[in-house]
Amino acid sequence: MSELEGQGVRLRALTPADYRMVHAWYGDPDLVAPFDRYSPDSLEEFQRSVESAPGDPASLAPRFAVVDRHTGELVGVVGYYLAHPVLEYLDVWYLLGNPAARGRGFGREAVALLVDHLFRTQSVERIGATVDVENVPSNRLVEGLGFRSEGTLRSALFHHGRWHDVRVYGITRPEWMARRPPA
Ligand SMILES: CC(C)(COP(=O)(O)OP(=O)(O)OC[C@H]1O[C@@H](n2cnc3c(N)ncnc32)[C@H](O)[C@@H]1OP(=O)(O)O)[C@@H](O)C(=O)NCCC(=O)NCCS
């Protein structure tokens, strides 16, 4: 798997040394909420799911580790999945499990590297993101990358004891290429 280099972060394959920390993030609802429905019970199950993800386009397991380029520290994970049984597009997701890494542009850069990689390596014409309308950083992250809001799914996500509306975002290949011509 290729490594994807940004200014502040690098995306690389997860290694067994990462599993314990990332699995612990998934066990903390305050870190992963409000978005995550992927909750592997055991470390072994998590490991199996990460290792089988390359053969499963619908897998919700992390696809890349996000590393702070300057410290080498693992700060997050990102992933993508075939979001619909019939339609052909990928949804991206992202998590900075280390709260100290948030608010420094790492999230947006990591998602930009991922979207770029997906448009270069996959035959999809649209990449989406499905975001709780109340998740301000996440909405701003994708909007800043040029994703357009395409509508709202009402009461589509249950967490913290109630139903939440989610916003459907998307960006097409021509829109992405117009913003980010290949180097
Ligand atoms: C969502 C998440 C990845 C954002 O990563 P990040 O590195 O903190 O975000 P960035 O620094 O790249 O900033 C992206 C945008 O969010 C804004 N932002 C970041 N933190 C914010 C906060 N606490 N409150 C309001 N806006 C915030 C930034 O200002 C920026 O928007 P702008 O350029 O329009 O000003 C991170 O907050 C996270 O891991 N959250 C928990 C998991 C999650 O919600 N994932 C998304 C699921 S859909």
PDBQT file of the ligand as one rigid body, heavy atoms in Angstrom, charges set to zero:
ROOT
HETATM    1  C1  LIG A 201     -13.852  15.839  12.467  1.00  0.00    +0.000 C 
HETATM    2  C2  LIG A 201     -12.363  15.866  12.746  1.00  0.00    +0.000 C 
HETATM    3  C3  LIG A 201     -11.634  14.761  11.959  1.00  0.00    +0.000 C 
HETATM    4  C4  LIG A 201     -11.823  17.236  12.273  1.00  0.00    +0.000 C 
HETATM    5  O1  LIG A 201     -10.408  17.187  12.255  1.00  0.00    +0.000 OA
HETATM    6  P1  LIG A 201      -9.520  18.468  12.642  1.00  0.00    +0.000 P 
HETATM    7  O2  LIG A 201      -8.122  18.190  12.293  1.00  0.00    +0.000 OA
HETATM    8  O3  LIG A 201      -9.825  18.835  14.048  1.00  0.00    +0.000 OA
HETATM    9  O4  LIG A 201     -10.134  19.561  11.674  1.00  0.00    +0.000 OA
HETATM   10  P2  LIG A 201      -9.297  20.685  10.900  1.00  0.00    +0.000 P 
HETATM   11  O5  LIG A 201      -8.324  21.318  11.859  1.00  0.00    +0.000 OA
HETATM   12  O6  LIG A 201      -8.778  20.118   9.634  1.00  0.00    +0.000 OA
HETATM   13  O7  LIG A 201     -10.437  21.762  10.626  1.00  0.00    +0.000 OA
HETATM   14  C5  LIG A 201     -11.498  21.514   9.717  1.00  0.00    +0.000 C 
HETATM   15  C6  LIG A 201     -12.533  22.617   9.906  1.00  0.00    +0.000 C 
HETATM   16  O8  LIG A 201     -13.220  22.408  11.155  1.00  0.00    +0.000 OA
HETATM   17  C7  LIG A 201     -13.126  23.568  11.955  1.00  0.00    +0.000 C 
HETATM   18  N1  LIG A 201     -13.000  23.128  13.330  1.00  0.00    +0.000 N 
HETATM   19  C8  LIG A 201     -12.072  22.298  13.857  1.00  0.00    +0.000 A 
HETATM   20  N2  LIG A 201     -12.331  22.082  15.151  1.00  0.00    +0.000 NA
HETATM   21  C9  LIG A 201     -13.444  22.792  15.449  1.00  0.00    +0.000 A 
HETATM   22  C10 LIG A 201     -14.215  22.970  16.632  1.00  0.00    +0.000 A 
HETATM   23  N3  LIG A 201     -13.887  22.350  17.776  1.00  0.00    +0.000 N 
HETATM   24  N4  LIG A 201     -15.328  23.755  16.565  1.00  0.00    +0.000 NA
HETATM   25  C11 LIG A 201     -15.676  24.365  15.417  1.00  0.00    +0.000 A 
HETATM   26  N5  LIG A 201     -14.981  24.225  14.250  1.00  0.00    +0.000 NA
HETATM   27  C12 LIG A 201     -13.875  23.456  14.278  1.00  0.00    +0.000 A 
HETATM   28  C13 LIG A 201     -11.863  24.274  11.471  1.00  0.00    +0.000 C 
HETATM   29  O9  LIG A 201     -11.901  25.655  11.797  1.00  0.00    +0.000 OA
HETATM   30  C14 LIG A 201     -11.955  24.027   9.985  1.00  0.00    +0.000 C 
HETATM   31  O10 LIG A 201     -12.935  24.830   9.366  1.00  0.00    +0.000 OA
HETATM   32  P3  LIG A 201     -12.619  26.201   8.593  1.00  0.00    +0.000 P 
HETATM   33  O11 LIG A 201     -11.429  25.956   7.707  1.00  0.00    +0.000 OA
HETATM   34  O12 LIG A 201     -13.880  26.447   7.858  1.00  0.00    +0.000 OA
HETATM   35  O13 LIG A 201     -12.314  27.199   9.649  1.00  0.00    +0.000 OA
HETATM   36  C15 LIG A 201     -12.041  15.699  14.281  1.00  0.00    +0.000 C 
HETATM   37  O14 LIG A 201     -12.690  16.738  14.965  1.00  0.00    +0.000 OA
HETATM   38  C16 LIG A 201     -12.512  14.359  14.825  1.00  0.00    +0.000 C 
HETATM   39  O15 LIG A 201     -11.784  13.393  14.756  1.00  0.00    +0.000 OA
HETATM   40  N6  LIG A 201     -13.749  14.326  15.367  1.00  0.00    +0.000 N 
HETATM   41  C17 LIG A 201     -14.322  13.078  15.932  1.00  0.00    +0.000 C 
HETATM   42  C18 LIG A 201     -14.660  12.076  14.853  1.00  0.00    +0.000 C 
HETATM   43  C19 LIG A 201     -15.641  12.646  13.839  1.00  0.00    +0.000 C 
HETATM   44  O16 LIG A 201     -16.568  13.354  14.192  1.00  0.00    +0.000 OA
HETATM   45  N7  LIG A 201     -15.408  12.312  12.564  1.00  0.00    +0.000 N 
HETATM   46  C20 LIG A 201     -16.274  12.749  11.488  1.00  0.00    +0.000 C 
HETATM   47  C21 LIG A 201     -17.368  11.780  11.239  1.00  0.00    +0.000 C 
HETATM   48  S1  LIG A 201     -18.486  12.315   9.962  1.00  0.00    +0.000 SA
ENDROOT
TORSDOF 0
